[in-house]
């Protein structure tokens, strides 16, 4: 089992930046996929960005060019750099990893972007 702890959320004005972090612990030896999802009020959870064990990244169209996913060298912490934030980016952001065939979720960190 992998435990995930997210941090870095908060309140920011439109156009500002935030950096989210997610630290993994526990059975981390075979993490092969790390990603950020978000869920806005009244909406379904959606994939924001992902990074594979090989370093390939992918992004939702709505965040391309503004958000960057990265990880540390040990591949146990994943980051989401969010620039040029918009009010529609307001959501709870969740970190998720897949280790082997098991997916784990963090508790979420709230991001609020004011206009």
N, CA, C and O atoms as a Tinker XYZ file with bonds, in Angstrom:
   460  protein
     1  N      0.837000   -1.189000    0.000000    73     2
     2  CA     0.000000    0.000000    0.000000    64     1     3
     3  C      0.879000    1.248000    0.000000    63     2     4     5
     4  O      1.889000    1.311000    0.701000    81     3
     5  N      0.482000    2.230000   -0.789000    73     3     6
     6  CA     1.193000    3.503000   -0.877000    64     5     7
     7  C      0.380000    4.573000   -0.183000    63     6     8     9
     8  O     -0.821000    4.705000   -0.421000    81     7
     9  N      1.030000    5.334000    0.671000    73     7    10
    10  CA     0.383000    6.482000    1.297000    64     9    11
    11  C      0.852000    7.755000    0.579000    63    10    12    13
    12  O      2.025000    7.898000    0.232000    81    11
    13  N     -0.092000    8.666000    0.369000    73    11    14
    14  CA     0.197000    9.893000   -0.348000    64    13    15
    15  C     -0.212000   11.095000    0.492000    63    14    16    17
    16  O     -1.300000   11.128000    1.067000    81    15
    17  N      0.675000   12.077000    0.553000    73    15    18
    18  CA     0.373000   13.303000    1.292000    64    17    19
    19  C      0.601000   14.478000    0.359000    63    18    20    21
    20  O      1.716000   14.707000   -0.112000    81    19
    21  N     -0.473000   15.225000    0.094000    73    19    22
    22  CA    -0.403000   16.382000   -0.793000    64    21    23
    23  C     -0.240000   17.656000    0.020000    63    22    24    25
    24  O     -0.644000   17.728000    1.180000    81    23
    25  N      0.349000   18.643000   -0.602000    73    23    26
    26  CA     0.474000   19.957000    0.004000    64    25    27
    27  C      0.598000   21.004000   -1.097000    63    26    28    29
    28  O      0.835000   20.682000   -2.262000    81    27
    29  N      0.433000   22.258000   -0.701000    73    27    30
    30  CA     0.663000   23.348000   -1.638000    64    29    31
    31  C     -0.577000   24.057000   -2.135000    63    30    32    33
    32  O     -0.473000   25.056000   -2.847000    81    31
    33  N     -1.742000   23.562000   -1.777000    73    31    34
    34  CA    -2.954000   24.240000   -2.215000    64    33    35
    35  C     -3.153000   25.545000   -1.476000    63    34    36    37
    36  O     -2.427000   25.853000   -0.531000    81    35
    37  N     -4.142000   26.313000   -1.910000    73    35    38
    38  CA    -4.429000   27.571000   -1.251000    64    37    39
    39  C     -5.256000   28.482000   -2.109000    63    38    40    41
    40  O     -5.843000   28.064000   -3.107000    81    39
    41  N     -5.299000   29.728000   -1.715000    73    39    42
    42  CA    -6.069000   30.762000   -2.417000    64    41    43
    43  C     -5.099000   31.638000   -3.203000    63    42    44    45
    44  O     -4.091000   32.100000   -2.667000    81    43
    45  N     -5.407000   31.860000   -4.465000    73    43    46
    46  CA    -4.543000   32.677000   -5.310000    64    45    47
    47  C     -5.414000   33.483000   -6.265000    63    46    48    49
    48  O     -6.511000   33.059000   -6.631000    81    47
    49  N     -4.926000   34.623000   -6.654000    73    47    50
    50  CA    -5.662000   35.433000   -7.628000    64    49    51
    51  C     -5.450000   34.893000   -9.035000    63    50    52    53
    52  O     -4.439000   34.250000   -9.321000    81    51
    53  N     -6.393000   35.155000   -9.888000    73    51    54
    54  CA    -6.260000   34.760000  -11.290000    64    53    55
    55  C     -4.969000   35.329000  -11.869000    63    54    56    57
    56  O     -4.612000   36.484000  -11.636000    81    55
    57  N     -4.286000   34.482000  -12.628000    73    55    58
    58  CA    -3.000000   34.864000  -13.189000    64    57    59
    59  C     -1.822000   34.460000  -12.335000    63    58    60    61
    60  O     -0.676000   34.514000  -12.782000    81    59
    61  N     -2.095000   34.056000  -11.115000    73    59    62
    62  CA    -1.036000   33.652000  -10.209000    64    61    63
    63  C     -0.587000   32.217000  -10.402000    63    62    64    65
    64  O     -1.011000   31.531000  -11.333000    81    63
    65  N      0.286000   31.777000   -9.497000    73    63    66
    66  CA     0.871000   30.440000   -9.597000    64    65    67
    67  C      0.807000   29.728000   -8.249000    63    66    68    69
    68  O      0.802000   30.352000   -7.188000    81    67
    69  N      0.760000   28.423000   -8.329000    73    67    70
    70  CA     0.871000   27.556000   -7.159000    64    69    71
    71  C      1.657000   26.321000   -7.560000    63    70    72    73
    72  O      1.670000   25.927000   -8.726000    81    71
    73  N      2.306000   25.720000   -6.587000    73    71    74
    74  CA     3.006000   24.461000   -6.825000    64    73    75
    75  C      2.504000   23.429000   -5.824000    63    74    76    77
    76  O      2.644000   23.596000   -4.612000    81    75
    77  N      1.924000   22.372000   -6.349000    73    75    78
    78  CA     1.453000   21.284000   -5.507000    64    77    79
    79  C      2.526000   20.206000   -5.410000    63    78    80    81
    80  O      3.266000   19.952000   -6.360000    81    79
    81  N      2.590000   19.583000   -4.247000    73    79    82
    82  CA     3.524000   18.472000   -4.033000    64    81    83
    83  C      2.752000   17.274000   -3.506000    63    82    84    85
    84  O      1.735000   17.421000   -2.828000    81    83
    85  N      3.243000   16.101000   -3.823000    73    83    86
    86  CA     2.649000   14.856000   -3.330000    64    85    87
    87  C      3.774000   13.889000   -3.015000    63    86    88    89
    88  O      4.498000   13.444000   -3.905000    81    87
    89  N      3.912000   13.570000   -1.736000    73    87    90
    90  CA     4.972000   12.673000   -1.299000    64    89    91
    91  C      4.399000   11.284000   -1.044000    63    90    92    93
    92  O      3.401000   11.127000   -0.341000    81    91
    93  N      5.047000   10.286000   -1.625000    73    91    94
    94  CA     4.602000    8.903000   -1.476000    64    93    95
    95  C      5.479000    8.175000   -0.461000    63    94    96    97
    96  O      6.686000    8.405000   -0.378000    81    95
    97  N      4.852000    7.304000    0.296000    73    95    98
    98  CA     5.577000    6.450000    1.244000    64    97    99
    99  C      4.908000    5.086000    1.291000    63    98   100   101
   100  O      3.808000    4.896000    0.772000    81    99
   101  N      5.586000    4.149000    1.919000    73    99   102
   102  CA     5.034000    2.794000    1.981000    64   101   103
   103  C      5.628000    1.926000    0.887000    63   102   104   105
   104  O      6.846000    1.907000    0.705000    81   103
   105  N      4.798000    1.215000    0.164000    73   103   106
   106  CA     5.247000    0.288000   -0.888000    64   105   107
   107  C      5.516000    1.037000   -2.185000    63   106   108   109
   108  O      4.762000    0.929000   -3.153000    81   107
   109  N      6.609000    1.801000   -2.186000    73   107   110
   110  CA     6.884000    2.709000   -3.304000    64   109   111
   111  C      7.856000    2.146000   -4.312000    63   110   112   113
   112  O      8.224000    2.836000   -5.263000    81   111
   113  N      8.282000    0.906000   -4.128000    73   111   114
   114  CA     9.370000    0.392000   -4.950000    64   113   115
   115  C      8.970000    0.142000   -6.387000    63   114   116   117
   116  O      9.842000    0.029000   -7.248000    81   115
   117  N      7.689000    0.052000   -6.679000    73   115   118
   118  CA     7.298000   -0.234000   -8.058000    64   117   119
   119  C      6.237000    0.736000   -8.578000    63   118   120   121
   120  O      5.318000    0.357000   -9.304000    81   119
   121  N      6.397000    2.004000   -8.178000    73   119   122
   122  CA     5.493000    3.034000   -8.719000    64   121   123
   123  C      5.795000    3.207000  -10.208000    63   122   124   125
   124  O      6.942000    3.454000  -10.578000    81   123
   125  N      4.806000    3.083000  -11.043000    73   123   126
   126  CA     5.032000    3.205000  -12.478000    64   125   127
   127  C      4.180000    4.299000  -13.126000    63   126   128   129
   128  O      4.267000    4.523000  -14.333000    81   127
   129  N      3.375000    4.964000  -12.337000    73   127   130
   130  CA     2.501000    6.008000  -12.895000    64   129   131
   131  C      2.124000    6.955000  -11.776000    63   130   132   133
   132  O      1.736000    6.524000  -10.690000    81   131
   133  N      2.238000    8.256000  -12.044000    73   131   134
   134  CA     1.870000    9.281000  -11.065000    64   133   135
   135  C      1.049000   10.330000  -11.792000    63   134   136   137
   136  O      1.339000   10.674000  -12.938000    81   135
   137  N      0.038000   10.829000  -11.131000    73   135   138
   138  CA    -0.838000   11.779000  -11.816000    64   137   139
   139  C     -1.538000   12.692000  -10.825000    63   138   140   141
   140  O     -1.589000   12.428000   -9.624000    81   139
   141  N     -2.066000   13.757000  -11.361000    73   139   142
   142  CA    -2.924000   14.680000  -10.624000    64   141   143
   143  C     -4.298000   14.688000  -11.288000    63   142   144   145
   144  O     -4.411000   14.801000  -12.508000    81   143
   145  N     -5.314000   14.568000  -10.483000    73   143   146
   146  CA    -6.692000   14.753000  -10.899000    64   145   147
   147  C     -7.249000   15.946000  -10.136000    63   146   148   149
   148  O     -6.645000   16.415000   -9.171000    81   147
   149  N     -8.385000   16.422000  -10.568000    73   147   150
   150  CA    -9.072000   17.470000   -9.817000    64   149   151
   151  C    -10.571000   17.268000   -9.900000    63   150   152   153
   152  O    -11.094000   16.667000  -10.839000    81   151
   153  N    -11.239000   17.785000   -8.898000    73   151   154
   154  CA   -12.702000   17.721000   -8.881000    64   153   155
   155  C    -13.243000   19.063000   -8.428000    63   154   156   157
   156  O    -13.037000   19.488000   -7.291000    81   155
   157  N    -13.934000   19.715000   -9.338000    73   155   158
   158  CA   -14.575000   20.991000   -9.035000    64   157   159
   159  C    -15.962000   20.719000   -8.465000    63   158   160   161
   160  O    -16.525000   19.646000   -8.684000    81   159
   161  N    -16.513000   21.686000   -7.737000    73   159   162
   162  CA   -17.848000   21.491000   -7.154000    64   161   163
   163  C    -18.883000   21.144000   -8.222000    63   162   164   165
   164  O    -19.012000   21.840000   -9.229000    81   163
   165  N    -19.614000   20.061000   -7.987000    73   163   166
   166  CA   -20.663000   19.670000   -8.907000    64   165   167
   167  C    -20.195000   19.003000  -10.177000    63   166   168   169
   168  O    -20.999000   18.736000  -11.070000    81   167
   169  N    -18.907000   18.730000  -10.272000    73   167   170
   170  CA   -18.360000   18.116000  -11.486000    64   169   171
   171  C    -17.665000   16.807000  -11.143000    63   170   172   173
   172  O    -17.339000   16.527000   -9.990000    81   171
   173  N    -17.451000   16.014000  -12.196000    73   171   174
   174  CA   -16.746000   14.755000  -12.012000    64   173   175
   175  C    -15.252000   14.995000  -11.882000    63   174   176   177
   176  O    -14.722000   15.999000  -12.357000    81   175
   177  N    -14.590000   14.059000  -11.236000    73   175   178
   178  CA   -13.140000   14.129000  -11.135000    64   177   179
   179  C    -12.537000   13.947000  -12.522000    63   178   180   181
   180  O    -12.975000   13.092000  -13.293000    81   179
   181  N    -11.528000   14.757000  -12.833000    73   179   182
   182  CA   -10.912000   14.676000  -14.144000    64   181   183
   183  C     -9.396000   14.617000  -14.029000    63   182   184   185
   184  O     -8.805000   15.144000  -13.086000    81   183
   185  N     -8.789000   13.971000  -14.997000    73   183   186
   186  CA    -7.338000   13.893000  -15.054000    64   185   187
   187  C     -6.775000   15.224000  -15.515000    63   186   188   189
   188  O     -7.224000   15.793000  -16.510000    81   187
   189  N     -5.790000   15.713000  -14.782000    73   187   190
   190  CA    -5.153000   16.979000  -15.113000    64   189   191
   191  C     -3.817000   16.750000  -15.812000    63   190   192   193
   192  O     -3.556000   17.319000  -16.872000    81   191
   193  N     -2.977000   15.916000  -15.212000    73   191   194
   194  CA    -1.650000   15.664000  -15.767000    64   193   195
   195  C     -1.142000   14.338000  -15.236000    63   194   196   197
   196  O     -1.507000   13.908000  -14.142000    81   195
   197  N     -0.291000   13.696000  -16.030000    73   195   198
   198  CA     0.246000   12.401000  -15.636000    64   197   199
   199  C      1.690000   12.275000  -16.088000    63   198   200   201
   200  O      2.115000   12.912000  -17.052000    81   199
   201  N      2.433000   11.444000  -15.377000    73   199   202
   202  CA     3.812000   11.160000  -15.752000    64   201   203
   203  C      4.067000    9.677000  -15.526000    63   202   204   205
   204  O      3.722000    9.127000  -14.480000    81   203
   205  N      4.671000    9.042000  -16.514000    73   203   206
   206  CA     4.940000    7.613000  -16.413000    64   205   207
   207  C      6.320000    7.371000  -15.816000    63   206   208   209
   208  O      7.092000    8.306000  -15.602000    81   207
   209  N      6.615000    6.114000  -15.554000    73   207   210
   210  CA     7.921000    5.769000  -15.002000    64   209   211
   211  C      9.044000    6.133000  -15.968000    63   210   212   213
   212  O     10.172000    6.384000  -15.545000    81   211
   213  N      8.739000    6.162000  -17.254000    73   211   214
   214  CA     9.741000    6.546000  -18.242000    64   213   215
   215  C      9.876000    8.040000  -18.441000    63   214   216   217
   216  O     10.732000    8.498000  -19.198000    81   215
   217  N      9.034000    8.798000  -17.764000    73   215   218
   218  CA     9.128000   10.247000  -17.851000    64   217   219
   219  C      8.209000   10.892000  -18.866000    63   218   220   221
   220  O      8.233000   12.113000  -19.022000    81   219
   221  N      7.404000   10.114000  -19.559000    73   219   222
   222  CA     6.452000   10.695000  -20.498000    64   221   223
   223  C      5.345000   11.410000  -19.743000    63   222   224   225
   224  O      4.860000   10.926000  -18.721000    81   223
   225  N      4.954000   12.557000  -20.253000    73   223   226
   226  CA     3.918000   13.352000  -19.603000    64   225   227
   227  C      2.730000   13.567000  -20.535000    63   226   228   229
   228  O      2.854000   13.525000  -21.759000    81   227
   229  N      1.594000   13.793000  -19.923000    73   227   230
   230  CA     0.391000   14.113000  -20.675000    64   229   231
   231  C     -0.445000   15.080000  -19.855000    63   230   232   233
   232  O     -0.373000   15.100000  -18.626000    81   231
   233  N     -1.245000   15.886000  -20.559000    73   231   234
   234  CA    -2.009000   16.944000  -19.909000    64   233   235
   235  C     -3.411000   17.025000  -20.487000    63   234   236   237
   236  O     -3.647000   16.702000  -21.651000    81   235
   237  N     -4.328000   17.462000  -19.647000    73   235   238
   238  CA    -5.647000   17.809000  -20.145000    64   237   239
   239  C     -5.510000   19.042000  -21.037000    63   238   240   241
   240  O     -4.664000   19.902000  -20.791000    81   239
   241  N     -6.334000   19.122000  -22.059000    73   239   242
   242  CA    -6.257000   20.266000  -22.978000    64   241   243
   243  C     -6.412000   21.595000  -22.243000    63   242   244   245
   244  O     -5.808000   22.598000  -22.622000    81   243
   245  N     -7.217000   21.592000  -21.201000    73   243   246
   246  CA    -7.521000   22.838000  -20.493000    64   245   247
   247  C     -6.314000   23.402000  -19.732000    63   246   248   249
   248  O     -6.320000   24.572000  -19.348000    81   247
   249  N     -5.290000   22.586000  -19.513000    73   247   250
   250  CA    -4.140000   23.070000  -18.734000    64   249   251
   251  C     -2.840000   23.073000  -19.527000    63   250   252   253
   252  O     -1.811000   23.519000  -19.020000    81   251
   253  N     -2.871000   22.587000  -20.748000    73   251   254
   254  CA    -1.654000   22.543000  -21.564000    64   253   255
   255  C     -1.056000   23.937000  -21.708000    63   254   256   257
   256  O     -1.761000   24.906000  -21.989000    81   255
   257  N      0.255000   24.017000  -21.510000    73   255   258
   258  CA     0.953000   25.282000  -21.625000    64   257   259
   259  C      0.943000   26.104000  -20.344000    63   258   260   261
   260  O      1.654000   27.103000  -20.238000    81   259
   261  N      0.133000   25.683000  -19.367000    73   259   262
   262  CA     0.066000   26.427000  -18.088000    64   261   263
   263  C      0.558000   25.578000  -16.913000    63   262   264   265
   264  O      1.168000   26.103000  -15.981000    81   263
   265  N      0.301000   24.288000  -16.955000    73   263   266
   266  CA     0.668000   23.384000  -15.863000    64   265   267
   267  C      1.817000   22.487000  -16.311000    63   266   268   269
   268  O      1.928000   22.124000  -17.482000    81   267
   269  N      2.667000   22.142000  -15.351000    73   267   270
   270  CA     3.771000   21.215000  -15.620000    64   269   271
   271  C      3.854000   20.183000  -14.506000    63   270   272   273
   272  O      3.925000   20.530000  -13.327000    81   271
   273  N      3.843000   18.921000  -14.889000    73   271   274
   274  CA     4.008000   17.840000  -13.915000    64   273   275
   275  C      5.466000   17.399000  -13.939000    63   274   276   277
   276  O      6.090000   17.319000  -14.998000    81   275
   277  N      5.993000   17.119000  -12.763000    73   275   278
   278  CA     7.371000   16.643000  -12.669000    64   277   279
   279  C      7.495000   15.770000  -11.430000    63   278   280   281
   280  O      6.548000   15.645000  -10.654000    81   279
   281  N      8.645000   15.177000  -11.248000    73   279   282
   282  CA     8.860000   14.331000  -10.071000    64   281   283
   283  C     10.315000   14.453000   -9.649000    63   282   284   285
   284  O     11.152000   14.963000  -10.394000    81   283
   285  N     10.603000   13.979000   -8.449000    73   283   286
   286  CA    11.978000   14.014000   -7.978000    64   285   287
   287  C     12.742000   12.808000   -8.516000    63   286   288   289
   288  O     12.163000   11.906000   -9.122000    81   287
   289  N     14.063000   12.811000   -8.280000    73   287   290
   290  CA    14.897000   11.752000   -8.824000    64   289   291
   291  C     14.567000   10.384000   -8.267000    63   290   292   293
   292  O     14.754000    9.372000   -8.943000    81   291
   293  N     14.079000   10.348000   -7.045000    73   291   294
   294  CA    13.729000    9.070000   -6.423000    64   293   295
   295  C     12.373000    8.564000   -6.898000    63   294   296   297
   296  O     11.978000    7.441000   -6.585000    81   295
   297  N     11.668000    9.391000   -7.650000    73   295   298
   298  CA    10.350000    9.046000   -8.185000    64   297   299
   299  C      9.360000    8.743000   -7.074000    63   298   300   301
   300  O      8.485000    7.889000   -7.222000    81   299
   301  N      9.506000    9.459000   -5.942000    73   299   302
   302  CA     8.555000    9.264000   -4.852000    64   301   303
   303  C      7.767000   10.525000   -4.545000    63   302   304   305
   304  O      6.834000   10.494000   -3.743000    81   303
   305  N      8.128000   11.622000   -5.169000    73   303   306
   306  CA     7.393000   12.868000   -4.999000    64   305   307
   307  C      7.045000   13.414000   -6.374000    63   306   308   309
   308  O      7.893000   13.501000   -7.263000    81   307
   309  N      5.808000   13.772000   -6.523000    73   307   310
   310  CA     5.362000   14.339000   -7.798000    64   309   311
   311  C      4.866000   15.754000   -7.533000    63   310   312   313
   312  O      4.255000   16.044000   -6.504000    81   311
   313  N      5.147000   16.619000   -8.494000    73   311   314
   314  CA     4.802000   18.029000   -8.366000    64   313   315
   315  C      3.853000   18.448000   -9.489000    63   314   316   317
   316  O      3.806000   17.832000  -10.554000    81   315
   317  N      3.113000   19.494000   -9.223000    73   315   318
   318  CA     2.309000   20.108000  -10.268000    64   317   319
   319  C      2.507000   21.618000  -10.163000    63   318   320   321
   320  O      1.985000   22.267000   -9.257000    81   319
   321  N      3.259000   22.151000  -11.093000    73   319   322
   322  CA     3.448000   23.597000  -11.159000    64   321   323
   323  C      2.311000   24.184000  -11.973000    63   322   324   325
   324  O      2.122000   23.823000  -13.135000    81   323
   325  N      1.565000   25.075000  -11.375000    73   323   326
   326  CA     0.389000   25.650000  -12.028000    64   325   327
   327  C      0.614000   27.138000  -12.196000    63   326   328   329
   328  O      0.711000   27.876000  -11.215000    81   327
   329  N      0.697000   27.577000  -13.439000    73   327   330
   330  CA     0.892000   28.985000  -13.759000    64   329   331
   331  C     -0.322000   29.547000  -14.475000    63   330   332   333
   332  O     -1.150000   28.803000  -15.000000    81   331
   333  N     -0.415000   30.853000  -14.488000    73   331   334
   334  CA    -1.525000   31.553000  -15.165000    64   333   335
   335  C     -2.862000   30.924000  -14.771000    63   334   336   337
   336  O     -3.676000   30.574000  -15.626000    81   335
   337  N     -3.067000   30.791000  -13.483000    73   335   338
   338  CA    -4.264000   30.143000  -12.979000    64   337   339
   339  C     -5.512000   30.941000  -13.329000    63   338   340   341
   340  O     -5.498000   32.170000  -13.394000    81   339
   341  N     -6.585000   30.200000  -13.551000    73   339   342
   342  CA    -7.877000   30.787000  -13.898000    64   341   343
   343  C     -8.906000   30.375000  -12.853000    63   342   344   345
   344  O     -8.732000   29.363000  -12.173000    81   343
   345  N     -9.974000   31.152000  -12.724000    73   343   346
   346  CA   -11.025000   30.760000  -11.763000    64   345   347
   347  C    -11.558000   29.353000  -12.018000    63   346   348   349
   348  O    -11.944000   28.656000  -11.079000    81   347
   349  N    -11.580000   28.936000  -13.271000    73   347   350
   350  CA   -12.086000   27.595000  -13.573000    64   349   351
   351  C    -11.125000   26.487000  -13.150000    63   350   352   353
   352  O    -11.466000   25.308000  -13.248000    81   351
   353  N     -9.942000   26.843000  -12.685000    73   351   354
   354  CA    -9.029000   25.846000  -12.119000    64   353   355
   355  C     -9.356000   25.535000  -10.666000    63   354   356   357
   356  O     -8.756000   24.639000  -10.072000    81   355
   357  N    -10.295000   26.262000  -10.094000    73   355   358
   358  CA   -10.697000   26.027000   -8.713000    64   357   359
   359  C    -11.236000   24.613000   -8.554000    63   358   360   361
   360  O    -12.155000   24.210000   -9.267000    81   359
   361  N    -10.666000   23.861000   -7.622000    73   359   362
   362  CA   -11.043000   22.470000   -7.430000    64   361   363
   363  C    -10.249000   21.889000   -6.267000    63   362   364   365
   364  O     -9.331000   22.521000   -5.742000    81   363
   365  N    -10.613000   20.694000   -5.882000    73   363   366
   366  CA    -9.762000   19.906000   -5.003000    64   365   367
   367  C     -8.875000   19.051000   -5.901000    63   366   368   369
   368  O     -9.363000   18.337000   -6.777000    81   367
   369  N     -7.589000   19.133000   -5.674000    73   367   370
   370  CA    -6.615000   18.410000   -6.500000    64   369   371
   371  C     -6.148000   17.169000   -5.741000    63   370   372   373
   372  O     -5.761000   17.232000   -4.574000    81   371
   373  N     -6.199000   16.054000   -6.442000    73   371   374
   374  CA    -5.839000   14.770000   -5.854000    64   373   375
   375  C     -4.630000   14.178000   -6.571000    63   374   376   377
   376  O     -4.551000   14.179000   -7.799000    81   375
   377  N     -3.718000   13.685000   -5.795000    73   375   378
   378  CA    -2.579000   12.943000   -6.316000    64   377   379
   379  C     -2.966000   11.466000   -6.369000    63   378   380   381
   380  O     -3.668000   10.968000   -5.489000    81   379
   381  N     -2.508000   10.783000   -7.394000    73   379   382
   382  CA    -2.737000    9.348000   -7.484000    64   381   383
   383  C     -1.494000    8.685000   -8.060000    63   382   384   385
   384  O     -0.810000    9.250000   -8.912000    81   383
   385  N     -1.216000    7.491000   -7.586000    73   383   386
   386  CA    -0.119000    6.706000   -8.140000    64   385   387
   387  C     -0.599000    5.281000   -8.370000    63   386   388   389
   388  O     -1.521000    4.793000   -7.717000    81   387
   389  N      0.058000    4.639000   -9.318000    73   387   390
   390  CA    -0.153000    3.210000   -9.533000    64   389   391
   391  C      1.168000    2.511000   -9.256000    63   390   392   393
   392  O      2.183000    2.795000   -9.893000    81   391
   393  N      1.142000    1.602000   -8.304000    73   391   394
   394  CA     2.315000    0.798000   -7.952000    64   393   395
   395  C      1.958000   -0.657000   -8.235000    63   394   396   397
   396  O      1.102000   -1.236000   -7.566000    81   395
   397  N      2.613000   -1.234000   -9.217000    73   395   398
   398  CA     2.201000   -2.563000   -9.646000    64   397   399
   399  C      0.855000   -2.456000  -10.328000    63   398   400   401
   400  O      0.731000   -1.848000  -11.391000    81   399
   401  N     -0.140000   -3.042000   -9.720000    73   399   402
   402  CA    -1.490000   -2.945000  -10.278000    64   401   403
   403  C     -2.434000   -2.219000   -9.325000    63   402   404   405
   404  O     -3.641000   -2.171000   -9.559000    81   403
   405  N     -1.887000   -1.657000   -8.255000    73   403   406
   406  CA    -2.718000   -1.003000   -7.256000    64   405   407
   407  C     -2.645000    0.517000   -7.386000    63   406   408   409
   408  O     -1.566000    1.096000   -7.510000    81   407
   409  N     -3.803000    1.140000   -7.355000    73   407   410
   410  CA    -3.879000    2.598000   -7.394000    64   409   411
   411  C     -4.164000    3.114000   -5.990000    63   410   412   413
   412  O     -4.981000    2.560000   -5.255000    81   411
   413  N     -3.467000    4.190000   -5.642000    73   411   414
   414  CA    -3.684000    4.860000   -4.362000    64   413   415
   415  C     -4.001000    6.324000   -4.619000    63   414   416   417
   416  O     -3.564000    6.904000   -5.613000    81   415
   417  N     -4.767000    6.911000   -3.707000    73   415   418
   418  CA    -5.174000    8.321000   -3.811000    64   417   419
   419  C     -4.762000    9.078000   -2.565000    63   418   420   421
   420  O     -4.759000    8.536000   -1.460000    81   419
   421  N     -4.415000   10.339000   -2.761000    73   419   422
   422  CA    -4.189000   11.214000   -1.633000    64   421   423
   423  C     -5.507000   11.774000   -1.129000    63   422   424   425
   424  O     -6.573000   11.480000   -1.670000    81   423
   425  N     -5.416000   12.591000   -0.076000    73   423   426
   426  CA    -6.626000   13.118000    0.552000    64   425   427
   427  C     -7.136000   14.363000   -0.150000    63   426   428   429
   428  O     -8.256000   14.808000    0.099000    81   427
   429  N     -6.316000   14.926000   -1.026000    73   427   430
   430  CA    -6.720000   16.111000   -1.775000    64   429   431
   431  C     -6.239000   17.392000   -1.120000    63   430   432   433
   432  O     -6.107000   17.494000    0.100000    81   431
   433  N     -5.983000   18.362000   -1.979000    73   431   434
   434  CA    -5.623000   19.694000   -1.504000    64   433   435
   435  C     -6.432000   20.709000   -2.301000    63   434   436   437
   436  O     -6.533000   20.611000   -3.524000    81   435
   437  N     -6.995000   21.664000   -1.615000    73   435   438
   438  CA    -7.924000   22.601000   -2.269000    64   437   439
   439  C     -7.183000   23.762000   -2.895000    63   438   440   441
   440  O     -6.304000   24.366000   -2.281000    81   439
   441  N     -7.551000   24.060000   -4.117000    73   439   442
   442  CA    -7.039000   25.223000   -4.836000    64   441   443
   443  C     -8.215000   26.127000   -5.178000    63   442   444   445
   444  O     -9.182000   25.696000   -5.805000    81   443
   445  N     -8.120000   27.375000   -4.764000    73   443   446
   446  CA    -9.164000   28.351000   -5.060000    64   445   447
   447  C     -8.543000   29.526000   -5.796000    63   446   448   449
   448  O     -7.604000   30.151000   -5.302000    81   447
   449  N     -9.065000   29.823000   -6.967000    73   447   450
   450  CA    -8.554000   30.925000   -7.778000    64   449   451
   451  C     -9.635000   31.998000   -7.838000    63   450   452   453
   452  O    -10.734000   31.767000   -8.344000    81   451
   453  N     -9.309000   33.156000   -7.320000    73   451   454
   454  CA   -10.272000   34.256000   -7.304000    64   453   455
   455  C    -10.106000   35.117000   -8.550000    63   454   456   457
   456  O     -9.007000   35.262000   -9.086000    81   455
   457  N    -11.209000   35.675000   -8.991000    73   455   458
   458  CA   -11.178000   36.508000  -10.209000    64   457   459
   459  C    -10.929000   37.971000   -9.886000    63   458   460
   460  O    -10.874000   38.802000  -10.792000    81   459
